[in-house]
Amino acid sequence: MENLHPADRIIVALDGMVPEQALRFANQVEGLRWVKVGLELFVQAGPEVVGQLRAQGLRVFLDLKFHDIPATMAGACRRAAALGAELITVHACAGSEALKAAEAAAVDGAQRAGQPTPTLLAVTVLTSWEEQRLQRELAITQAIAERVPALAQLSATAGIGGCVCSPLEAAALRAQHPEPFALVTPGIRPTGAAVGDQARVMGPAEAIAAGASQLVIGRPITKAADPSAAFALCCKEL
Protein backbone atom coordinates (compact mmCIF):
# COMPACT_ATOMS: atom_id res chain seq x y z
CA MET A 1 0.00 0.00 0.00
CA GLU A 2 3.01 2.33 0.45
CA ASN A 3 3.11 3.41 -3.20
CA LEU A 4 -0.59 4.12 -3.58
CA HIS A 5 -1.55 7.37 -5.25
CA PRO A 6 -3.25 9.71 -2.72
CA ALA A 7 -6.50 9.49 -4.75
CA ASP A 8 -6.56 5.71 -4.17
CA ARG A 9 -6.46 6.28 -0.42
CA ILE A 10 -9.53 8.53 -0.26
CA ILE A 11 -13.01 7.02 -0.40
CA VAL A 12 -15.74 9.64 -0.74
CA ALA A 13 -18.95 8.73 1.11
CA LEU A 14 -22.06 9.37 -0.99
CA ASP A 15 -24.21 9.65 2.16
CA GLY A 16 -27.38 11.74 2.27
CA MET A 17 -27.78 11.82 -1.52
CA VAL A 18 -30.61 10.54 -3.69
CA PRO A 19 -29.42 8.15 -6.45
CA GLU A 20 -29.38 10.68 -9.33
CA GLN A 21 -27.53 13.18 -7.15
CA ALA A 22 -24.96 10.56 -6.08
CA LEU A 23 -24.22 9.50 -9.67
CA ARG A 24 -23.99 13.10 -10.86
CA PHE A 25 -21.75 14.10 -7.94
CA ALA A 26 -19.40 11.12 -8.43
CA ASN A 27 -19.09 12.01 -12.10
CA GLN A 28 -18.17 15.62 -11.37
CA VAL A 29 -15.29 15.23 -8.89
CA GLU A 30 -12.05 15.36 -10.84
CA GLY A 31 -9.64 12.52 -10.11
CA LEU A 32 -12.09 10.61 -7.90
CA ARG A 33 -11.37 6.86 -7.77
CA TRP A 34 -13.30 5.40 -4.81
CA VAL A 35 -16.82 5.97 -3.47
CA LYS A 36 -18.74 4.53 -0.53
CA VAL A 37 -22.33 3.35 -0.93
CA GLY A 38 -24.07 3.06 2.44
CA LEU A 39 -27.38 1.60 3.57
CA GLU A 40 -29.52 4.64 2.82
CA LEU A 41 -28.37 5.04 -0.79
CA PHE A 42 -28.43 1.27 -1.40
CA VAL A 43 -31.98 0.89 -0.09
CA GLN A 44 -33.19 3.77 -2.25
CA ALA A 45 -31.21 3.07 -5.43
CA GLY A 46 -31.00 -0.73 -5.30
CA PRO A 47 -28.04 -2.93 -6.27
CA GLU A 48 -27.90 -1.30 -9.74
CA VAL A 49 -26.19 1.75 -8.23
CA VAL A 50 -23.00 -0.28 -7.76
CA GLY A 51 -22.92 -1.17 -11.46
CA GLN A 52 -23.75 2.40 -12.45
CA LEU A 53 -20.86 3.78 -10.41
CA ARG A 54 -18.55 1.08 -11.80
CA ALA A 55 -19.64 2.09 -15.32
CA GLN A 56 -18.42 5.60 -14.46
CA GLY A 57 -14.98 4.08 -13.82
CA LEU A 58 -15.23 4.20 -10.02
CA ARG A 59 -14.35 1.59 -7.41
CA VAL A 60 -17.02 0.88 -4.81
CA PHE A 61 -16.92 0.38 -1.05
CA LEU A 62 -20.30 -1.24 -0.22
CA ASP A 63 -20.91 -0.43 3.42
CA LEU A 64 -23.96 -2.53 4.41
CA LYS A 65 -22.42 -4.13 7.53
CA PHE A 66 -23.81 -7.65 7.03
CA HIS A 67 -24.60 -9.47 10.29
CA ASP A 68 -26.61 -12.69 10.12
CA ILE A 69 -26.33 -16.46 10.27
CA PRO A 70 -23.43 -17.90 8.21
CA ALA A 71 -25.51 -19.02 5.20
CA THR A 72 -27.23 -15.64 4.87
CA MET A 73 -23.99 -13.68 5.25
CA ALA A 74 -22.37 -15.91 2.64
CA GLY A 75 -25.25 -15.35 0.22
CA ALA A 76 -25.21 -11.59 0.71
CA CYS A 77 -21.43 -11.34 0.26
CA ARG A 78 -21.54 -13.54 -2.85
CA ARG A 79 -24.11 -11.18 -4.42
CA ALA A 80 -22.26 -8.04 -3.33
CA ALA A 81 -19.00 -9.32 -4.84
CA ALA A 82 -20.79 -10.27 -8.07
CA LEU A 83 -21.96 -6.64 -8.35
CA GLY A 84 -18.32 -5.54 -8.44
CA ALA A 85 -18.03 -4.05 -4.94
CA GLU A 86 -14.35 -4.24 -3.96
CA LEU A 87 -14.74 -3.43 -0.26
CA ILE A 88 -17.64 -5.00 1.68
CA THR A 89 -18.37 -4.60 5.40
CA VAL A 90 -19.43 -7.40 7.73
CA HIS A 91 -19.90 -7.39 11.52
CA ALA A 92 -17.09 -9.19 13.35
CA CYS A 93 -19.47 -10.19 16.15
CA ALA A 94 -21.29 -12.52 13.73
CA GLY A 95 -18.49 -14.94 14.70
CA SER A 96 -15.76 -16.93 12.97
CA GLU A 97 -18.03 -19.42 11.18
CA ALA A 98 -20.05 -16.64 9.53
CA LEU A 99 -16.90 -14.65 8.71
CA LYS A 100 -15.23 -17.64 7.03
CA ALA A 101 -18.40 -18.38 5.03
CA ALA A 102 -18.70 -14.73 3.98
CA GLU A 103 -15.06 -14.55 2.84
CA ALA A 104 -15.23 -17.78 0.80
CA ALA A 105 -18.53 -16.77 -0.81
CA ALA A 106 -17.29 -13.27 -1.70
CA VAL A 107 -14.24 -14.70 -3.50
CA ASP A 108 -16.43 -17.25 -5.30
CA GLY A 109 -19.06 -14.65 -6.28
CA ALA A 110 -16.45 -12.31 -7.75
CA GLN A 111 -14.71 -15.08 -9.70
CA ARG A 112 -17.94 -16.40 -11.21
CA ALA A 113 -19.03 -12.91 -12.26
CA GLY A 114 -15.60 -11.96 -13.61
CA GLN A 115 -15.27 -9.18 -11.05
CA PRO A 116 -12.21 -8.17 -9.00
CA THR A 117 -11.69 -10.14 -5.79
CA PRO A 118 -13.11 -8.01 -2.98
CA THR A 119 -11.69 -7.31 0.46
CA LEU A 120 -14.06 -7.91 3.35
CA LEU A 121 -13.78 -5.39 6.16
CA ALA A 122 -14.88 -6.31 9.67
CA VAL A 123 -16.73 -3.78 11.80
CA THR A 124 -15.68 -4.23 15.44
CA VAL A 125 -17.55 -1.76 17.68
CA LEU A 126 -19.76 0.93 16.12
CA THR A 127 -18.47 4.43 16.95
CA SER A 128 -21.87 5.34 18.43
CA TRP A 129 -21.32 2.99 21.41
CA GLU A 130 -20.08 4.31 24.73
CA GLU A 131 -18.57 1.90 27.22
CA GLN A 132 -21.15 2.39 30.00
CA ARG A 133 -24.05 1.86 27.61
CA LEU A 134 -22.42 -1.24 26.14
CA GLN A 135 -22.18 -2.67 29.65
CA ARG A 136 -25.68 -1.62 30.66
CA GLU A 137 -27.60 -2.58 27.50
CA LEU A 138 -25.64 -5.58 26.19
CA ALA A 139 -24.04 -6.81 29.41
CA ILE A 140 -20.61 -6.59 27.74
CA THR A 141 -18.06 -5.99 30.48
CA GLN A 142 -15.04 -5.89 28.16
CA ALA A 143 -13.64 -2.36 27.68
CA ILE A 144 -13.96 -1.03 24.12
CA ALA A 145 -10.15 -0.71 23.99
CA GLU A 146 -9.95 -4.50 24.56
CA ARG A 147 -12.99 -5.49 22.54
CA VAL A 148 -11.87 -3.78 19.31
CA PRO A 149 -8.51 -5.62 19.00
CA ALA A 150 -10.11 -8.91 20.13
CA LEU A 151 -12.74 -8.70 17.36
CA ALA A 152 -10.10 -7.58 14.84
CA GLN A 153 -8.01 -10.64 15.73
CA LEU A 154 -11.06 -12.92 15.43
CA SER A 155 -11.69 -11.49 11.95
CA ALA A 156 -8.08 -11.79 10.78
CA THR A 157 -7.93 -15.40 11.99
CA ALA A 158 -11.12 -16.11 10.01
CA GLY A 159 -9.42 -14.81 6.84
CA ILE A 160 -11.07 -11.37 6.66
CA GLY A 161 -8.84 -8.91 4.82
CA GLY A 162 -9.24 -5.84 6.99
CA CYS A 163 -11.17 -3.76 9.49
CA VAL A 164 -13.05 -0.52 9.70
CA CYS A 165 -11.64 1.42 12.63
CA SER A 166 -11.62 4.86 14.19
CA PRO A 167 -8.45 6.81 13.36
CA LEU A 168 -7.58 6.65 17.07
CA GLU A 169 -7.53 2.82 16.90
CA ALA A 170 -5.42 2.63 13.74
CA ALA A 171 -1.95 2.66 15.34
CA ALA A 172 -2.71 -0.14 17.83
CA LEU A 173 -4.41 -2.30 15.18
CA ARG A 174 -1.62 -1.73 12.66
CA ALA A 175 0.94 -2.86 15.24
CA GLN A 176 -1.13 -6.06 15.66
CA HIS A 177 -1.87 -6.54 11.91
CA PRO A 178 0.79 -5.47 9.39
CA GLU A 179 0.01 -4.74 5.72
CA PRO A 180 -1.66 -6.03 3.58
CA PHE A 181 -4.39 -6.14 6.30
CA ALA A 182 -6.55 -3.14 5.39
CA LEU A 183 -7.51 -0.49 7.95
CA VAL A 184 -10.22 1.79 6.60
CA THR A 185 -10.98 4.79 8.79
CA PRO A 186 -13.95 7.15 8.83
CA GLY A 187 -13.91 10.23 11.09
CA ILE A 188 -11.36 12.05 8.93
CA ARG A 189 -11.52 15.82 8.91
CA PRO A 190 -9.12 17.74 6.63
CA THR A 191 -7.52 20.97 7.83
CA GLY A 192 -10.16 23.63 8.51
CA ALA A 193 -13.17 21.27 8.15
CA ALA A 194 -16.00 21.17 10.71
CA VAL A 195 -15.97 18.17 13.05
CA GLY A 196 -19.74 17.53 12.64
CA ASP A 197 -21.22 14.63 14.63
CA GLN A 198 -17.98 12.63 14.83
CA ALA A 199 -16.39 12.70 18.27
CA ARG A 200 -13.09 10.99 17.42
CA VAL A 201 -11.52 12.65 14.40
CA MET A 202 -8.08 13.07 12.81
CA GLY A 203 -6.52 14.73 9.77
CA PRO A 204 -5.81 12.67 6.60
CA ALA A 205 -1.99 12.65 6.81
CA GLU A 206 -2.12 11.89 10.56
CA ALA A 207 -4.42 8.90 10.00
CA ILE A 208 -2.21 7.44 7.25
CA ALA A 209 0.86 7.94 9.46
CA ALA A 210 -0.98 6.08 12.24
CA GLY A 211 -1.42 3.05 9.96
CA ALA A 212 -4.68 3.58 8.05
CA SER A 213 -4.63 2.22 4.50
CA GLN A 214 -7.66 4.16 3.22
CA LEU A 215 -9.75 7.04 4.54
CA VAL A 216 -13.49 7.61 4.26
CA ILE A 217 -14.33 11.30 3.86
CA GLY A 218 -17.88 12.58 3.42
CA ARG A 219 -19.15 16.08 4.14
CA PRO A 220 -15.80 17.94 3.96
CA ILE A 221 -15.86 17.00 0.24
CA THR A 222 -19.56 16.43 -0.56
CA LYS A 223 -20.75 19.66 1.09
CA ALA A 224 -17.86 21.80 -0.15
CA ALA A 225 -18.62 24.73 -2.46
CA ASP A 226 -16.12 23.15 -4.90
CA PRO A 227 -15.95 19.37 -4.26
CA SER A 228 -13.17 18.84 -6.83
CA ALA A 229 -10.99 21.43 -5.08
CA ALA A 230 -11.79 19.91 -1.66
CA PHE A 231 -10.87 16.44 -2.95
CA ALA A 232 -7.63 17.78 -4.49
CA LEU A 233 -6.77 19.44 -1.16
CA CYS A 234 -7.24 16.12 0.70
CA CYS A 235 -4.95 14.42 -1.83
CA LYS A 236 -2.41 17.21 -1.34
CA GLU A 237 -2.53 16.73 2.45
CA LEU A 238 -1.43 13.13 1.86
C-alpha angles and dihedrals in degrees: 000000000000095000097047117133110247090245089060090056096055120078113189113215112225091203122152094019130119113234098261090047092049093051092045092047094048089051093052102052108095115230094007113155108165133042133180121226111198134190097275096052092041093051091049100040101032128218091306090078090072091056092044092054091045089052087057088059096256130135116230133223104196105204105189097129098221114213118168144102114315097259093050094046090049092051093048093048092047090055094043091052091047088056089060099253107155098192119041127178125223130173113254091210089068083084138238097291093055092043093052091047091048093050094048092046093048092053091046093047093051094047094050092049094044091243129138115275106262129223115231115218120204120220109215110181120353111243090236091070121098119199097242092050092047089055095043100043103031100025089235107153096180113107114245089240088061098036096055096057091040092055091042089054091048089053095047091049089052090055099257111154101222152336140248107232142167112259088246090061095047099088095050093045093046090053088053096041118033123200136317085047102100122231111192114188131197120186093072117151119183120219111297096009122132115256093225117181096333113107099188110050139157139180120262098250091044092053093049090048088052090057107271114146097197135012129217112215123178127158098022085066105023095048095040119118086235109026093184091055091046090050091048090050091053089050089049091052087059 
